[in-house]
Amino acid sequence: MNQHRKTSAPERIQLVRDGFTMPADDYALIAELKHRLHDVKREAKKSELLRAGLHALAQLDAPALAAALDRLTPVKTGRPPKNG
């Protein structure tokens, strides 16, 4: 056995870049959540908040998840039209 083996570096997480459209009111919730974190001296990036939301949704059973999705206002998919 080789006792002088280097410890391996932590495994890198594969990242995926994506873009999506959401209503302005939902987007404003991101700023509201970030503001709420100031009281506990914790900053958060948009991606952290979205990831935390996904993890919270993952804890729901299928009926609760469906109910949460049913509470959303439907939006058209795709990019919004360019103005001008």
C-alpha positions as CSV (number, residue, x, y, z in Angstrom):
1,M,0.0,0.0,0.0
2,N,1.2,3.5,-0.8
3,Q,0.8,5.7,2.2
4,H,2.2,8.8,0.4
5,R,-0.8,9.0,-2.0
6,K,-2.1,12.5,-2.5
7,T,-5.7,13.1,-1.4
8,S,-7.9,13.6,-4.4
9,A,-9.5,17.0,-5.1
10,P,-13.2,17.3,-4.4
11,E,-15.3,16.2,-7.4
12,R,-16.4,19.1,-9.5
13,I,-20.1,19.6,-9.9
14,Q,-21.3,19.8,-13.5
15,L,-23.0,23.2,-14.1
16,V,-25.7,23.9,-16.7
17,R,-26.5,27.4,-17.9
18,D,-30.1,28.1,-18.8
19,G,-32.4,31.0,-19.4
20,F,-36.2,31.3,-18.8
21,T,-39.0,33.9,-18.5
22,M,-41.0,34.7,-15.4
23,P,-43.6,37.3,-14.5
24,A,-42.2,40.5,-13.1
25,D,-44.0,39.9,-9.8
26,D,-42.3,36.5,-9.4
27,Y,-38.9,38.1,-10.3
28,A,-39.6,40.8,-7.6
29,L,-39.9,38.0,-5.1
30,I,-36.2,37.3,-5.6
31,A,-35.3,40.8,-4.5
32,E,-37.8,40.5,-1.6
33,L,-36.2,37.2,-0.4
34,K,-32.7,38.7,-0.7
35,H,-33.8,41.7,1.4
36,R,-35.2,39.4,4.1
37,L,-31.8,37.8,4.4
38,H,-30.2,41.1,5.4
39,D,-31.6,40.7,8.9
40,V,-29.7,37.5,9.4
41,K,-26.6,38.8,7.6
42,R,-26.8,36.3,4.7
43,E,-26.4,37.3,1.1
44,A,-27.8,35.1,-1.6
45,K,-27.5,35.0,-5.4
46,K,-30.6,34.5,-7.6
47,S,-29.4,31.0,-8.5
48,E,-29.1,30.1,-4.8
49,L,-32.7,31.1,-4.1
50,L,-33.9,29.2,-7.2
51,R,-32.0,26.1,-6.2
52,A,-33.3,26.3,-2.6
53,G,-36.8,26.6,-4.0
54,L,-36.2,23.5,-6.1
55,H,-35.0,21.6,-3.1
56,A,-38.0,22.7,-1.1
57,L,-40.3,21.6,-3.9
58,A,-38.6,18.2,-4.1
59,Q,-39.6,17.5,-0.5
60,L,-43.3,17.7,-1.4
61,D,-45.4,14.7,-2.4
62,A,-46.9,14.7,-5.9
63,P,-50.3,16.2,-4.9
64,A,-48.7,19.0,-2.9
65,L,-46.3,19.7,-5.8
66,A,-49.2,19.8,-8.3
67,A,-51.1,22.1,-6.0
68,A,-48.1,24.5,-5.8
69,L,-47.9,24.5,-9.5
70,D,-51.6,25.1,-9.9
71,R,-51.3,28.3,-7.8
72,L,-48.9,29.8,-10.4
73,T,-50.2,32.2,-13.0
74,P,-49.6,30.5,-16.4
75,V,-47.1,32.3,-18.7
76,K,-46.3,31.9,-22.4
77,T,-43.1,30.1,-23.0
78,G,-40.3,31.5,-25.1
79,R,-38.6,34.8,-25.2
80,P,-40.6,38.0,-24.8
81,P,-40.8,40.2,-27.9
82,K,-38.1,42.8,-28.5
83,N,-39.3,46.4,-28.1
84,G,-38.2,48.7,-30.8
